[in-house]
C-alpha cells in the first residue's frame, strides 16, 4: 500500500509539473526567466548619442535644480525621459545626451523618440557590437513624439512591431534601454493599464507598465514575451524624475503608422480644427441649458483657422459625422484624418443641435521650446565647467532672488578643478575674488588655479552664499 501511495504522489507531481510547463510555454516564458528572449532581441537595441546645440543651458540647469528640490513636483510629474546623467563627461564644444532606439528593418531603419534628437547638432548611434555610426534623421512627428533614423551598417537584426491590442493588462513585458548612460539594461514588469492619456500628449493612448524605465530609456522598445515590440518607452510619472513603477509607452500600431508615413513623405500630416476646448461638466451643461454633460465646449477659436467663422465660442461639440465624441477623443479623431478632409461637426448652439461643415486644416508643429532655442553656455577651461548668464527667472528658480547678477553653472566635468572644489550644476557664481560677475565673459578667461594662486569664488546654493577657494587639487586633510 505505501508503494501505491508513493506512485500516486509521484504521478500527481509529474502531472502538476507538466501543467506548469504548459502554462509557461503558453505565456512565452521559461524556467530561465527572460534570458533567451533577451539574447534574441538585445542585438537590435541601440544607444542614440546626441550632441546638442542652441539650448538655453542656464534655464535648463535652473529647472533641474528646482525639480530636484521641489517637494510639490507631483504637480508636474509627467516628464520626458531626456538622456544621460548630469555627471557624464561632456566635451568642451557641447553637451551630449543619451537615449535609446531599436532597429525595425535590417537595412538600418531605427525608431526613437523625437525629444531625444530634437535640436541636435549631430546624431549618432552606438550598436551593441560597439560600432558608433552617424545617422540620417529621416523625419519626426511632434504629435506622437516619434522619430525615424537611418544608419548604413549593412544588414542588422531587426525587431518586429507587434500589436498592442493583443496584449492584456497583467501580461509580462520587458523594457530595454540605456538608463543614465550605464549601458544596455533590461527590466521586466507587466502591462499595468491601457489607453492612458497624458496631458502633454493628447493624441496618444499610452500603454502603462511597471517595468522600471529611467532617463536614457527614451525611445527603447517595450517587448511582449514572444519578442514583438508592443510599444516605445517614452514617459514616466514620478515626483523625483526616477522610476516609481509608472512608465508609459507609445503603442506599436502608432509606431508602425508614423514610421511608414515618415519613410514615404518625411513627415506625418494631421488634421486640425483650430479650436481650444474643454470638457463639458455637469455644472457647465446646466449653465448652458444642456441636459446631458459630455462633449467638448469651445472656449477659443484660432483667428483665420479652419473653424473660424463656422464654429463659435460657446458651441458644444458632441460628434463628428455619425460618431459621438468626448472632449478627450476629439483631438485624436481629427489628428487621424488628413488635412483637407471635409467633416460634419455636430454641435449644440444656444440649446439647439446643428451640423456645421468644416474642412480640416493641417496640425502645425509646436512652437519651439525656449529651453532648446535660447542662448548656449560657455566653456571655462580653467575650471572644467560650463556657465551661462543668470536671468531674474533663473535666480528665482534656484532660490537666489536676492542676488542681482552672477552666472549659473550648467555642467561640471568630472575630475576638473571645479568638481574637485565641490562646484555643482545649478550653483550661482556671483563673485570672482571680490569682483562681481556680471556676465560669462568675466569668468571665461580666468587662469588655471593652483594651490599657490587659488581662485576665490562666491557661490550661492539653495539660497545660501559661501566662499570657495578653487585650487585644482583636493584640500589636505
VENMOMO-V673430 format. One record per residue. N is the residue number from 1. RES is the residue in three letters. SS is DSSP state (H for helix, E for strand, C for the rest). PSI is psi in degrees with one decimal (none if undefined). OMEGA is omega in radians with two decimals (999 if undefined). Layout:
n: [N & N]
res: [RES & RES]
ss: [SS & SS]
psi: [PSI & PSI]
omega: [OMEGA & OMEGA]
This chain:
n: [1 & 2 & 3 & 4 & 5 & 6 & 7 & 8 & 9 & 10 & 11 & 12 & 13 & 14 & 15 & 16 & 17 & 18 & 19 & 20 & 21 & 22 & 23 & 24 & 25 & 26 & 27 & 28 & 29 & 30 & 31 & 32 & 33 & 34 & 35 & 36 & 37 & 38 & 39 & 40 & 41 & 42 & 43 & 44 & 45 & 46 & 47 & 48 & 49 & 50 & 51 & 52 & 53 & 54 & 55 & 56 & 57 & 58 & 59 & 60 & 61 & 62 & 63 & 64 & 65 & 66 & 67 & 68 & 69 & 70 & 71 & 72 & 73 & 74 & 75 & 76 & 77 & 78 & 79 & 80 & 81 & 82 & 83 & 84 & 85 & 86 & 87 & 88 & 89 & 90 & 91 & 92 & 93 & 94 & 95 & 96 & 97 & 98 & 99 & 100 & 101 & 102 & 103 & 104 & 105 & 106 & 107 & 108 & 109 & 110 & 111 & 112 & 113 & 114 & 115 & 116 & 117 & 118 & 119 & 120 & 121 & 122 & 123 & 124 & 125 & 126 & 127 & 128 & 129 & 130 & 131 & 132 & 133 & 134 & 135 & 136 & 137 & 138 & 139 & 140 & 141 & 142 & 143 & 144 & 145 & 146 & 147 & 148 & 149 & 150 & 151 & 152 & 153 & 154 & 155 & 156 & 157 & 158 & 159 & 160 & 161 & 162 & 163 & 164 & 165 & 166 & 167 & 168 & 169 & 170 & 171 & 172 & 173 & 174 & 175 & 176 & 177 & 178 & 179 & 180 & 181 & 182 & 183 & 184 & 185 & 186 & 187 & 188 & 189 & 190 & 191 & 192 & 193 & 194 & 195 & 196 & 197 & 198 & 199 & 200 & 201 & 202 & 203 & 204 & 205 & 206 & 207 & 208 & 209 & 210 & 211 & 212 & 213 & 214 & 215 & 216 & 217 & 218 & 219 & 220 & 221 & 222 & 223 & 224 & 225 & 226 & 227 & 228 & 229 & 230 & 231 & 232 & 233 & 234 & 235 & 236 & 237 & 238 & 239 & 240 & 241 & 242 & 243 & 244 & 245 & 246 & 247 & 248 & 249 & 250 & 251 & 252 & 253 & 254 & 255 & 256 & 257 & 258 & 259 & 260 & 261 & 262 & 263 & 264 & 265 & 266 & 267 & 268 & 269 & 270 & 271 & 272 & 273 & 274 & 275 & 276 & 277 & 278 & 279 & 280 & 281 & 282 & 283 & 284 & 285 & 286 & 287 & 288 & 289 & 290 & 291 & 292 & 293 & 294 & 295 & 296 & 297 & 298 & 299 & 300 & 301 & 302 & 303 & 304 & 305 & 306 & 307 & 308 & 309 & 310 & 311 & 312 & 313 & 314 & 315 & 316 & 317 & 318 & 319 & 320 & 321 & 322 & 323 & 324 & 325 & 326 & 327 & 328 & 329 & 330 & 331 & 332 & 333 & 334 & 335 & 336 & 337 & 338 & 339 & 340 & 341 & 342 & 343 & 344 & 345 & 346 & 347 & 348 & 349 & 350 & 351 & 352 & 353 & 354 & 355 & 356 & 357 & 358 & 359 & 360 & 361 & 362 & 363 & 364 & 365 & 366 & 367 & 368 & 369 & 370 & 371 & 372 & 373 & 374 & 375 & 376 & 377 & 378 & 379 & 380 & 381 & 382 & 383 & 384 & 385 & 386 & 387 & 388 & 389 & 390 & 391 & 392 & 393 & 394 & 395 & 396 & 397 & 398 & 399 & 400 & 401 & 402 & 403 & 404 & 405 & 406 & 407 & 408 & 409 & 410 & 411 & 412 & 413 & 414 & 415 & 416 & 417 & 418 & 419 & 420 & 421 & 422 & 423 & 424 & 425 & 426 & 427 & 428 & 429 & 430 & 431 & 432 & 433 & 434 & 435 & 436 & 437 & 438 & 439 & 440 & 441 & 442 & 443 & 444 & 445 & 446 & 447 & 448 & 449 & 450 & 451 & 452 & 453 & 454 & 455 & 456 & 457 & 458 & 459 & 460 & 461 & 462 & 463 & 464 & 465 & 466 & 467 & 468 & 469 & 470 & 471 & 472 & 473 & 474 & 475 & 476 & 477]
res: [UNK & UNK & UNK & UNK & UNK & UNK & UNK & UNK & UNK & UNK & UNK & UNK & UNK & UNK & UNK & UNK & UNK & UNK & UNK & UNK & UNK & UNK & UNK & UNK & UNK & UNK & UNK & UNK & UNK & UNK & UNK & UNK & UNK & UNK & UNK & UNK & UNK & UNK & UNK & UNK & UNK & UNK & UNK & UNK & UNK & UNK & UNK & UNK & UNK & UNK & UNK & UNK & UNK & UNK & UNK & UNK & UNK & UNK & UNK & UNK & UNK & UNK & UNK & UNK & UNK & UNK & UNK & UNK & UNK & UNK & UNK & UNK & UNK & UNK & UNK & UNK & UNK & UNK & UNK & UNK & UNK & UNK & UNK & UNK & UNK & UNK & UNK & UNK & UNK & UNK & UNK & UNK & UNK & UNK & UNK & UNK & UNK & UNK & UNK & UNK & UNK & UNK & UNK & UNK & UNK & UNK & UNK & UNK & UNK & UNK & UNK & UNK & UNK & UNK & UNK & UNK & UNK & UNK & UNK & UNK & UNK & UNK & UNK & UNK & UNK & UNK & UNK & UNK & UNK & UNK & UNK & UNK & UNK & UNK & UNK & UNK & UNK & UNK & UNK & UNK & UNK & UNK & UNK & UNK & UNK & UNK & UNK & UNK & UNK & UNK & UNK & UNK & UNK & UNK & UNK & UNK & UNK & UNK & UNK & UNK & UNK & UNK & UNK & UNK & UNK & UNK & UNK & UNK & UNK & UNK & UNK & UNK & UNK & UNK & UNK & UNK & UNK & UNK & UNK & UNK & UNK & UNK & UNK & UNK & UNK & UNK & UNK & UNK & UNK & UNK & UNK & UNK & UNK & UNK & UNK & UNK & UNK & UNK & UNK & UNK & UNK & UNK & UNK & UNK & UNK & UNK & UNK & UNK & UNK & UNK & UNK & UNK & UNK & UNK & UNK & UNK & UNK & UNK & UNK & UNK & UNK & UNK & UNK & UNK & UNK & UNK & UNK & UNK & UNK & UNK & UNK & UNK & UNK & UNK & UNK & UNK & UNK & UNK & UNK & UNK & UNK & UNK & UNK & UNK & UNK & UNK & UNK & UNK & UNK & UNK & UNK & UNK & UNK & UNK & UNK & UNK & UNK & UNK & UNK & UNK & UNK & UNK & UNK & UNK & UNK & UNK & UNK & UNK & UNK & UNK & UNK & UNK & UNK & UNK & UNK & UNK & UNK & UNK & UNK & UNK & UNK & UNK & UNK & UNK & UNK & UNK & UNK & UNK & UNK & UNK & UNK & UNK & UNK & UNK & UNK & UNK & UNK & UNK & UNK & UNK & UNK & UNK & UNK & UNK & UNK & UNK & UNK & UNK & UNK & UNK & UNK & UNK & UNK & UNK & UNK & UNK & UNK & UNK & UNK & UNK & UNK & UNK & UNK & UNK & UNK & UNK & UNK & UNK & UNK & UNK & UNK & UNK & UNK & UNK & UNK & UNK & UNK & UNK & UNK & UNK & UNK & UNK & UNK & UNK & UNK & UNK & UNK & UNK & UNK & UNK & UNK & UNK & UNK & UNK & UNK & UNK & UNK & UNK & UNK & UNK & UNK & UNK & UNK & UNK & UNK & UNK & UNK & UNK & UNK & UNK & UNK & UNK & UNK & UNK & UNK & UNK & UNK & UNK & UNK & UNK & UNK & UNK & UNK & UNK & UNK & UNK & UNK & UNK & UNK & UNK & UNK & UNK & UNK & UNK & UNK & UNK & UNK & UNK & UNK & UNK & UNK & UNK & UNK & UNK & UNK & UNK & UNK & UNK & UNK & UNK & UNK & UNK & UNK & UNK & UNK & UNK & UNK & UNK & UNK & UNK & UNK & UNK & UNK & UNK & UNK & UNK & UNK & UNK & UNK & UNK & UNK & UNK & UNK & UNK & UNK & UNK & UNK & UNK & UNK & UNK & UNK & UNK & UNK & UNK & UNK & UNK & UNK & UNK & UNK & UNK & UNK & UNK & UNK & UNK & UNK & UNK & UNK & UNK & UNK & UNK & UNK & UNK & UNK & UNK & UNK & UNK & UNK & UNK & UNK & UNK & UNK & UNK & UNK & UNK & UNK & UNK & UNK]
ss: [C & H & H & H & H & H & H & H & H & H & H & H & H & H & H & H & H & H & H & H & H & H & H & H & H & H & H & C & C & E & C & C & E & C & H & H & H & H & H & H & H & H & H & H & E & E & E & E & E & E & E & E & C & C & C & C & H & H & H & H & H & H & H & H & H & H & H & H & C & C & C & C & H & H & H & H & C & E & E & E & C & C & C & C & C & C & C & C & C & C & C & C & C & C & C & E & E & E & E & E & E & E & E & E & E & C & C & C & E & E & E & E & E & H & H & H & H & C & C & E & E & E & E & E & E & E & C & C & C & C & C & E & E & E & C & E & E & E & E & E & E & C & C & C & C & E & E & E & E & E & C & C & C & C & C & C & C & C & C & C & E & C & C & H & H & H & C & C & C & C & C & E & E & E & E & E & E & C & H & H & H & C & C & C & E & E & E & E & E & E & E & E & E & E & E & E & E & E & C & C & E & E & E & E & E & E & E & E & E & C & C & C & C & C & C & C & C & C & C & C & E & E & E & E & C & C & C & C & E & E & E & E & E & E & E & E & E & C & C & C & C & C & C & C & C & C & E & E & E & E & E & H & H & H & H & H & H & H & H & H & H & H & H & H & H & C & C & C & C & C & E & E & C & C & E & E & E & E & E & C & C & H & H & H & H & H & H & C & C & C & C & C & C & C & C & E & E & E & E & E & E & C & C & C & C & C & C & C & C & C & C & C & C & C & C & E & E & E & E & E & C & C & E & E & C & C & H & H & H & H & H & H & H & H & H & C & C & C & C & C & C & E & E & E & E & E & E & E & E & C & C & E & E & E & E & E & E & E & E & C & E & E & C & C & C & C & C & C & C & H & H & H & H & C & C & C & C & E & E & E & C & C & C & C & E & E & E & E & E & C & C & H & H & H & H & H & H & C & C & C & C & C & C & C & C & C & E & E & E & E & E & E & C & C & C & C & H & H & H & H & C & C & C & C & C & C & C & E & E & E & E & E & C & C & E & E & C & C & C & C & H & H & H & H & C & C & C & C & C & C & C & C & C & C & E & E & E & E & E & E & E & C & C & E & E & E & E & E & E & E & C & C & C & C & C & C & C]
psi: [-45.5 & -36.4 & -35.9 & -41.1 & -45.1 & -39.7 & -41.3 & -45.9 & -37.9 & -44.0 & -41.8 & -41.2 & -42.7 & -40.4 & -44.1 & -39.0 & -40.2 & -40.6 & -43.5 & -42.8 & -40.1 & -40.6 & -41.2 & -41.9 & -40.9 & -31.8 & -1.8 & 7.0 & 171.7 & 174.4 & -14.8 & 13.9 & -131.3 & 11.9 & -47.8 & -40.5 & -45.3 & -40.4 & -34.1 & -39.3 & -25.5 & -34.7 & -11.2 & -3.8 & 130.3 & 162.0 & 133.0 & 121.6 & 121.5 & 129.6 & 119.0 & 159.6 & 159.7 & 31.6 & 143.6 & 81.9 & -32.9 & -45.4 & -37.0 & -44.0 & -42.3 & -41.8 & -40.0 & -40.4 & -44.2 & -40.3 & -44.9 & -28.8 & 9.8 & 107.4 & -18.1 & 21.2 & -10.3 & -17.7 & -19.0 & 50.5 & -12.6 & 104.6 & 140.3 & 146.2 & 83.3 & 158.6 & 165.9 & 139.9 & 163.2 & -21.4 & 2.0 & 142.5 & 133.3 & 137.6 & 154.5 & -21.1 & 7.9 & 164.0 & 155.9 & 137.2 & 140.2 & 134.3 & -168.1 & 165.5 & 176.6 & 150.3 & 128.9 & -4.5 & 141.3 & -23.3 & 6.3 & 16.3 & 129.5 & 140.6 & 139.1 & -173.5 & 144.3 & -39.4 & -14.2 & -37.2 & -8.0 & 137.7 & 18.1 & 142.6 & -39.1 & 152.9 & 131.8 & 161.6 & 146.0 & 120.2 & 158.1 & -23.4 & 4.1 & -13.9 & 138.3 & 118.2 & 148.2 & 154.7 & 159.3 & 128.3 & 108.2 & -29.6 & 170.4 & 163.6 & 111.9 & -35.4 & -32.7 & -1.7 & 41.1 & 150.4 & 150.8 & 129.4 & 162.2 & 129.7 & 142.2 & 96.2 & 23.8 & -155.4 & 126.8 & 149.5 & 132.6 & 150.1 & 153.9 & 127.8 & 120.7 & -146.6 & 124.4 & -16.1 & -19.0 & 0.1 & 143.2 & 160.3 & 128.1 & -16.1 & 146.0 & 146.8 & 160.1 & 149.2 & 137.6 & 132.4 & -162.8 & 68.2 & 132.6 & 22.0 & 15.9 & -19.7 & 173.5 & 128.4 & 139.3 & 131.7 & 154.6 & 153.8 & -153.1 & 167.4 & 119.2 & -30.7 & 163.9 & 161.2 & 31.8 & 136.9 & 126.3 & 148.2 & -37.9 & -12.4 & 71.9 & -8.1 & 1.5 & 136.4 & 95.4 & 151.8 & 138.9 & 138.0 & 154.0 & 5.6 & 130.8 & 122.9 & 144.2 & -177.5 & 130.9 & -19.8 & -15.1 & 130.2 & -6.2 & 165.9 & 146.8 & 120.6 & 143.0 & 171.7 & -19.3 & 2.1 & -1.8 & 149.1 & 124.0 & -11.2 & 170.6 & 118.3 & 131.2 & -33.6 & 157.9 & 157.1 & 109.0 & 132.2 & -15.2 & -8.9 & -13.4 & 171.7 & 130.5 & 21.1 & 17.3 & 86.6 & 157.4 & 141.7 & 142.0 & 126.9 & 149.8 & -34.5 & -41.1 & -41.9 & -45.9 & -44.0 & -46.7 & -43.5 & -41.3 & -44.3 & -40.3 & -40.3 & -39.6 & -40.0 & -7.2 & 0.1 & 172.6 & 119.3 & 128.8 & 147.1 & 157.3 & 128.2 & -29.5 & 40.8 & 161.7 & 134.6 & 168.9 & 162.5 & 139.7 & 104.6 & 173.1 & -42.2 & -43.0 & -40.4 & -41.5 & -43.1 & -29.5 & -0.9 & 27.3 & 131.3 & -43.0 & 125.5 & 168.6 & 171.5 & -172.3 & 123.2 & 118.4 & 124.2 & -5.5 & 153.2 & 140.0 & 123.6 & 126.2 & 6.0 & 178.0 & -34.0 & -2.8 & 132.7 & -4.1 & -53.9 & 165.3 & 152.6 & 131.3 & -15.7 & 145.2 & 114.5 & 122.4 & -17.3 & 165.8 & 114.9 & -128.3 & 0.6 & 124.0 & 142.3 & 147.7 & 172.8 & -43.4 & -28.2 & -19.9 & -49.9 & -39.1 & -41.1 & -49.2 & -34.0 & -21.5 & -6.1 & 154.8 & 146.6 & 141.8 & -7.0 & 131.2 & 126.1 & 158.7 & 116.6 & 121.9 & 120.6 & 158.9 & 118.6 & 122.6 & 36.5 & -4.1 & 136.4 & 133.0 & 163.7 & 132.9 & 121.3 & 131.9 & 136.8 & 122.5 & 141.1 & -164.8 & 129.4 & 119.9 & 157.4 & 148.3 & 151.1 & 149.8 & 138.4 & 122.9 & -28.6 & -15.7 & -16.2 & 0.9 & -163.0 & 151.5 & 169.2 & 174.0 & 136.2 & 129.5 & 97.6 & -36.8 & -26.6 & -8.3 & 48.1 & 163.3 & 143.0 & 158.1 & 155.5 & 142.4 & 119.6 & 167.8 & -36.4 & -40.6 & -45.9 & -36.6 & -41.2 & -28.5 & 20.9 & 39.7 & 38.7 & -25.9 & -16.0 & 153.2 & -2.7 & -150.8 & 172.3 & 149.4 & 139.3 & 126.2 & -24.9 & 138.6 & 117.2 & 135.3 & 141.9 & 3.7 & 171.5 & -37.9 & -43.8 & -40.4 & -35.2 & -4.1 & 11.2 & 148.0 & 156.8 & 135.1 & -10.1 & 140.8 & 122.4 & 118.7 & -26.5 & 143.1 & 109.2 & -125.8 & 7.7 & 124.2 & 143.3 & 111.2 & -22.7 & 174.8 & -27.8 & -29.1 & -18.4 & -18.2 & -28.8 & 21.8 & 154.8 & 156.9 & 123.6 & 151.1 & 166.0 & -29.8 & -31.0 & 74.9 & 160.3 & 121.6 & 125.1 & 139.3 & 123.0 & 134.0 & 120.0 & 125.0 & 35.6 & -4.3 & 121.0 & 147.5 & 156.5 & 141.7 & 133.3 & 113.9 & 119.5 & -15.5 & -5.3 & 161.8 & 144.1 & 142.7 & 150.2 & none]
omega: [3.10 & -3.14 & 3.10 & 3.11 & 3.13 & -3.14 & 3.14 & -3.14 & 3.11 & 3.12 & 3.13 & 3.13 & 3.11 & -3.14 & 3.12 & 3.12 & 3.12 & 3.12 & -3.14 & 3.13 & 3.11 & 3.13 & 3.12 & 3.14 & -3.14 & -3.13 & 3.13 & 3.14 & 3.11 & -3.13 & 3.11 & 3.13 & -3.07 & -3.03 & -3.12 & 3.09 & -3.13 & 3.12 & -3.12 & -2.97 & -3.04 & 3.14 & -3.12 & -3.09 & -3.04 & 2.99 & 3.12 & -3.12 & -3.04 & 3.00 & -3.02 & 3.03 & 3.03 & -3.09 & 3.05 & -2.99 & 3.14 & 3.13 & 3.11 & 3.13 & 3.12 & 3.13 & 3.14 & 3.10 & -3.14 & 3.13 & -3.07 & -3.08 & -3.05 & 3.12 & -3.13 & -3.08 & 3.11 & 3.13 & -3.12 & -2.97 & 3.09 & -3.03 & 3.06 & -3.14 & 3.07 & -3.02 & 2.85 & 3.08 & -3.12 & -3.05 & 3.14 & 3.10 & 3.11 & -3.13 & -3.11 & -3.04 & 3.08 & -3.14 & 3.11 & -3.13 & 3.11 & 3.03 & -3.12 & 3.09 & 3.11 & -3.10 & 3.10 & 3.10 & -3.06 & -3.11 & 3.02 & 3.07 & -3.02 & 3.06 & 3.01 & 3.06 & 3.10 & -3.07 & 3.07 & -2.99 & -3.07 & 3.13 & -3.06 & 2.98 & 3.09 & 3.13 & 3.07 & 3.03 & 3.04 & -3.11 & 3.13 & 3.13 & 3.07 & 3.13 & 3.08 & -2.96 & 3.03 & 3.13 & 2.99 & 3.06 & -3.09 & 3.13 & 3.12 & -3.11 & -3.09 & -3.06 & -3.14 & 3.13 & 3.10 & 3.07 & 3.12 & -3.14 & 3.09 & 3.13 & 3.11 & -3.07 & -3.07 & -3.13 & -3.11 & 3.05 & -3.04 & 3.04 & -3.14 & 3.05 & -3.13 & 3.14 & 3.09 & 3.13 & -3.09 & 3.13 & -3.04 & 3.03 & -3.09 & 3.12 & -3.13 & 3.07 & 3.00 & 3.06 & 3.11 & 3.13 & -3.06 & -3.07 & 3.07 & 3.11 & -3.08 & -3.03 & -3.04 & -3.05 & -3.14 & 3.02 & -3.08 & 3.11 & 3.11 & 2.95 & -3.07 & -3.13 & 3.12 & 3.00 & 3.10 & 3.06 & 3.11 & -3.07 & -3.10 & -3.07 & -3.05 & -3.07 & -3.03 & 2.95 & -3.03 & 2.84 & 3.08 & -3.13 & 3.05 & 3.01 & -3.05 & 3.02 & -3.05 & 3.09 & -3.10 & 3.07 & -3.07 & 3.10 & 3.13 & -3.09 & 2.89 & -2.95 & 3.02 & -3.08 & 3.12 & 3.08 & 3.10 & 3.12 & 3.08 & 3.13 & 3.07 & -3.13 & -2.95 & -3.03 & 3.06 & 3.05 & -3.01 & 3.09 & -3.08 & -3.06 & 3.10 & -3.08 & 3.00 & 3.10 & 3.08 & 3.14 & -3.08 & -3.10 & 3.09 & -3.06 & -3.08 & 3.14 & 3.09 & 3.14 & -3.12 & -3.13 & -3.11 & 3.14 & 3.14 & -3.14 & 3.13 & 3.12 & -3.09 & -2.97 & -3.12 & -3.12 & 3.08 & 3.12 & -3.07 & 3.11 & -2.98 & 3.13 & -3.12 & 3.12 & 2.91 & -3.05 & 3.09 & -3.14 & 3.09 & -3.14 & 3.12 & 3.14 & 3.11 & 3.13 & 3.12 & -3.13 & -3.12 & -3.14 & 3.14 & -3.03 & -3.01 & 3.04 & -3.10 & -3.09 & -3.06 & 3.13 & -3.13 & 3.10 & 3.06 & 3.08 & 3.08 & 3.12 & -3.13 & -3.11 & -3.08 & -3.07 & -3.11 & -3.14 & -3.14 & 3.01 & -3.08 & 3.03 & -3.07 & 3.02 & 3.05 & 3.13 & -3.13 & -3.12 & 3.03 & -3.03 & -3.13 & -3.06 & 3.02 & -3.10 & 3.00 & 3.09 & -3.10 & -3.06 & -2.98 & -3.11 & 3.13 & -3.11 & -3.11 & -3.13 & 3.13 & 3.09 & -3.11 & 3.02 & -3.10 & 3.11 & 3.09 & -3.12 & 3.01 & -3.14 & 3.11 & -3.11 & 2.95 & -3.11 & -3.11 & 3.08 & -3.09 & 3.08 & 3.09 & 3.04 & -3.11 & 3.09 & 3.12 & 3.03 & -3.06 & 2.98 & -3.14 & 3.13 & -3.10 & 3.02 & 3.13 & 3.08 & -3.08 & 3.08 & 3.14 & 3.12 & 3.12 & -3.02 & -3.12 & -3.09 & 3.10 & 3.09 & -3.02 & -3.14 & 3.06 & -3.00 & -3.07 & -3.10 & -3.07 & 3.07 & 2.98 & -3.08 & 3.08 & 3.09 & -3.13 & 3.08 & 3.05 & 3.12 & 3.12 & -3.13 & 3.11 & -3.10 & -3.11 & 3.06 & 3.13 & -3.09 & -3.12 & 3.12 & -3.08 & -3.11 & 3.07 & 3.09 & -3.12 & 3.09 & -3.14 & -3.13 & 3.03 & -3.12 & -3.12 & 3.07 & 3.07 & -3.10 & 3.12 & 3.14 & 3.13 & -3.14 & 3.09 & 3.09 & -3.11 & 3.03 & -3.11 & 3.05 & 3.04 & 3.07 & -3.05 & -3.10 & 2.90 & -2.93 & 3.07 & -3.10 & 3.13 & 3.07 & -3.11 & 3.10 & -3.06 & -3.10 & -3.10 & -3.12 & -2.98 & -3.03 & -3.13 & 3.12 & 3.12 & -3.11 & 3.09 & 3.08 & 3.12 & 3.12 & -3.13 & 3.08 & 3.14 & 3.13 & 2.98 & -3.03 & 3.05 & -3.14 & -3.11 & 3.09 & -3.08 & 3.12 & 3.06 & 3.08 & 3.13 & 3.06 & -3.13 & -3.09 & -3.09 & 3.13 & 3.08 & 3.07 & 3.11 & 3.13 & 999]
